[in-house]
Amino acid sequence: FLTPRHDTEPPLRVRVTADVDRPDKVIAGLTWRQLVITTVTGLVLYAAWTATAGVLPAPVFLACATPVAAVGFLLAVGRRDGQPLDRWLAGAVWHLRRPRRLVPTTGKVAAVPGWSRGAAQAQATPPAPLRLPAKGLRADGLVDLDPDGTTALLAASTVAFGLRSPGEQNALVGGFARWLNSLDAPVQILIRAQRIDLGVLAARVRAVAPGLPDPALEDAAFAHAEFLDGLGRERELLHRQVTVAVRDTRGPEHTHRRAHDAVRALAGCEVTAIVLHAADAAAVLGGSLNPIPSTSTDDEGHRP
């Protein structure tokens, strides 16, 4: 009895940085951004000391400069919600300066009629056009991003990774890594999880059970319906939908080519992917913008 070689291979282990987008450290554990902030703060304090050296005593200047230095240090090394503090503050200011009420329109926003209940408030703070990144859905299923190119949506399957042998897992990881290393344009992988309601399927099984030709089949159908009800009560069943968005700025032809290249590359790691047409892409986009709390199954075990 010989064990196949791929079953005896050790699992592939690769050390991955917790934050792959973390900027490089330059000097004293500081990044270029942190160095610029601390340097500018130091230069400002030095210029203030030079200008006020003959007027303010050193203790007074030190008391005034300490808060400024502390603010500069916090801006350089502080973080909030996973973002550097200076970028977080800049985003907060940008958010506060933006209009609060947006309307979907491509042209100028029409004035609110005077008889409207919120006419006075609308005149004080008029609504602004809502600028979405997607301009529409093309007939060929591509999402039109206008100046940012077009995006193709792919529906991808999942892989039972934990049930594979170490050698098979290494092959799957290697195939996925080859696809990631071949990318030269943005790609997004979206995984949505929805609860599955088995009550509809159990009710349909009970409805057809009395018409079965054999009493044993009828008993088995009712038992299966009870099993489905119990499964729904005891476990939280989820349906996972994997969508891959492939974008290209060189034109729809290049986007279609990149989408089909992704389908072939994912097939190498046993992931079945198909390029969505207009109707399916519209359904995926609609479900992403307006998610439903649960998903039912029909009598064949498929989602409606």
VENFENPE-V966729 format. One record per residue. N is the residue number from 0. RES is the residue in one letter. SS is DSSP state (A for helix, B for strand, O for the rest). PHI is phi in whole degrees, 0 to 359 (none if undefined). PSI is psi in whole degrees, -180 to 180 (NA if undefined). Layout:
n/res/ss/phi/psi
N/RES/SS/PHI/PSI
N/RES/SS/PHI/PSI
This chain:
n/res/ss/phi/psi
0/F/O/none/120
1/L/O/244/131
2/T/O/277/131
3/P/O/302/148
4/R/A/296/-38
5/H/A/290/-17
6/D/A/277/-17
7/T/A/261/-3
8/E/O/290/142
9/P/O/289/152
10/P/O/300/146
11/L/O/283/120
12/R/O/239/124
13/V/O/231/130
14/R/O/279/121
15/V/O/244/136
16/T/O/297/141
17/A/O/300/-37
18/D/O/233/99
19/V/O/290/-17
20/D/O/265/9
21/R/O/294/130
22/P/O/291/157
23/D/O/287/146
24/K/O/278/136
25/V/O/254/-63
26/I/B/224/133
27/A/O/55/35
28/G/O/73/14
29/L/B/253/147
30/T/O/274/174
31/W/A/300/-41
32/R/A/297/-44
33/Q/A/293/-36
34/L/A/296/-41
35/V/A/296/-44
36/I/A/295/-47
37/T/A/293/-37
38/T/A/293/-45
39/V/A/297/-41
40/T/A/297/-43
41/G/A/296/-41
42/L/A/294/-39
43/V/A/296/-44
44/L/A/294/-38
45/Y/A/293/-41
46/A/A/295/-39
47/A/A/294/-38
48/W/A/294/-41
49/T/A/296/-38
50/A/A/284/-28
51/T/A/247/15
52/A/O/297/-36
53/G/O/272/-1
54/V/O/248/-50
55/L/O/261/137
56/P/O/293/157
57/A/A/301/-43
58/P/A/298/-38
59/V/A/293/-44
60/F/A/296/-39
61/L/A/296/-39
62/A/A/294/-36
63/C/A/283/-33
64/A/A/279/-24
65/T/A/300/-47
66/P/A/298/-38
67/V/A/295/-43
68/A/A/295/-38
69/A/A/295/-41
70/V/A/296/-43
71/G/A/297/-39
72/F/A/293/-41
73/L/A/294/-39
74/L/A/296/-32
75/A/A/282/-44
76/V/A/249/-13
77/G/O/286/155
78/R/B/222/150
79/R/B/214/126
80/D/O/56/37
81/G/O/80/2
82/Q/B/245/148
83/P/B/303/145
84/L/A/297/-37
85/D/A/294/-40
86/R/A/291/-36
87/W/A/297/-43
88/L/A/293/-40
89/A/A/297/-40
90/G/A/294/-36
91/A/A/294/-43
92/V/A/296/-43
93/W/A/298/-38
94/H/A/292/-41
95/L/A/292/-28
96/R/A/276/-13
97/R/O/280/151
98/P/O/293/147
99/R/O/274/-30
100/R/O/252/123
101/L/B/236/144
102/V/B/234/142
103/P/O/284/104
104/T/O/206/153
105/T/O/262/-15
106/G/O/247/-152
107/K/O/283/140
108/V/O/287/128
109/A/O/288/151
110/A/O/290/146
111/V/O/285/132
112/P/O/301/149
113/G/O/295/-27
114/W/O/281/-6
115/S/O/290/151
116/R/O/296/-38
117/G/O/261/27
118/A/A/296/-43
119/A/A/295/-43
120/Q/A/292/-36
121/A/A/293/-34
122/Q/A/290/-34
123/A/A/287/-45
124/T/O/231/84
125/P/O/295/149
126/P/O/291/157
127/A/B/243/159
128/P/B/295/142
129/L/O/274/116
130/R/O/259/104
131/L/O/265/148
132/P/O/294/-31
133/A/O/267/127
134/K/O/270/-18
135/G/B/162/179
136/L/B/246/123
137/R/O/285/165
138/A/O/294/-26
139/D/O/272/7
140/G/O/92/-2
141/L/O/278/143
142/V/B/272/122
143/D/B/276/117
144/L/O/256/12
145/D/A/59/-110
146/P/A/289/-17
147/D/A/267/11
148/G/O/93/-150
149/T/B/229/158
150/T/B/231/133
151/A/B/257/140
152/L/B/255/133
153/L/B/241/135
154/A/B/266/121
155/A/B/243/150
156/S/O/270/173
157/T/O/256/170
158/V/O/232/134
159/A/O/284/79
160/F/A/291/-39
161/G/A/290/-18
162/L/A/270/-1
163/R/O/268/158
164/S/O/287/163
165/P/A/305/-40
166/G/A/296/-40
167/E/A/292/-38
168/Q/A/297/-41
169/N/A/298/-39
170/A/A/294/-41
171/L/A/295/-45
172/V/A/295/-40
173/G/A/296/-40
174/G/A/295/-41
175/F/A/293/-38
176/A/A/294/-38
177/R/A/297/-38
178/W/A/293/-43
179/L/A/297/-40
180/N/A/290/-20
181/S/O/273/-6
182/L/O/287/135
183/D/O/234/14
184/A/O/210/163
185/P/O/297/141
186/V/B/221/137
187/Q/B/237/137
188/I/B/245/118
189/L/B/247/128
190/I/B/241/118
191/R/B/249/137
192/A/B/244/128
193/Q/B/233/144
194/R/B/287/143
195/I/B/254/129
196/D/B/259/112
197/L/O/271/1
198/G/A/296/-38
199/V/A/296/-43
200/L/A/295/-41
201/A/A/295/-40
202/A/A/296/-38
203/R/A/290/-35
204/V/A/295/-42
205/R/A/294/-33
206/A/A/291/-35
207/V/A/267/-11
208/A/A/299/-43
209/P/O/297/-22
210/G/O/271/3
211/L/O/287/147
212/P/O/287/-15
213/D/O/233/137
214/P/A/300/-31
215/A/A/293/-38
216/L/A/294/-37
217/E/A/296/-43
218/D/A/296/-40
219/A/A/294/-36
220/A/A/294/-44
221/F/A/295/-38
222/A/A/295/-38
223/H/A/292/-37
224/A/A/296/-41
225/E/A/296/-37
226/F/A/297/-42
227/L/A/295/-42
228/D/A/297/-44
229/G/A/295/-37
230/L/A/296/-39
231/G/A/291/-31
232/R/A/282/-37
233/E/A/272/-25
234/R/O/232/152
235/E/O/265/101
236/L/O/274/133
237/L/B/235/143
238/H/B/251/124
239/R/B/256/128
240/Q/B/247/120
241/V/B/254/123
242/T/B/236/131
243/V/B/249/125
244/A/B/254/121
245/V/B/246/122
246/R/B/245/147
247/D/B/210/143
248/T/O/258/2
249/R/O/267/-3
250/G/O/131/162
251/P/A/300/-34
252/E/A/298/-44
253/H/A/293/-35
254/T/A/295/-44
255/H/A/297/-39
256/R/A/294/-43
257/R/A/294/-35
258/A/A/294/-44
259/H/A/290/-31
260/D/A/296/-39
261/A/A/294/-37
262/V/A/298/-45
263/R/A/292/-39
264/A/A/292/-41
265/L/A/291/-28
266/A/A/297/-27
267/G/O/293/-21
268/C/O/248/29
269/E/O/62/31
270/V/O/255/119
271/T/O/275/120
272/A/B/230/144
273/I/B/227/146
274/V/B/280/126
275/L/O/282/138
276/H/O/276/-176
277/A/A/299/-47
278/A/A/295/-45
279/D/A/293/-38
280/A/A/295/-39
281/A/A/296/-39
282/A/A/295/-40
283/V/A/294/-45
284/L/A/295/-41
285/G/A/296/-40
286/G/A/293/-32
287/S/A/289/-36
288/L/A/279/-26
289/N/O/223/74
290/P/O/292/147
291/I/O/261/151
292/P/O/290/-29
293/S/B/211/165
294/T/B/233/132
295/S/B/263/163
296/T/B/239/147
297/D/O/272/-173
298/D/O/286/-6
299/E/O/258/3
300/G/O/83/16
301/H/O/253/156
302/R/B/286/144
303/P/O/288/NA
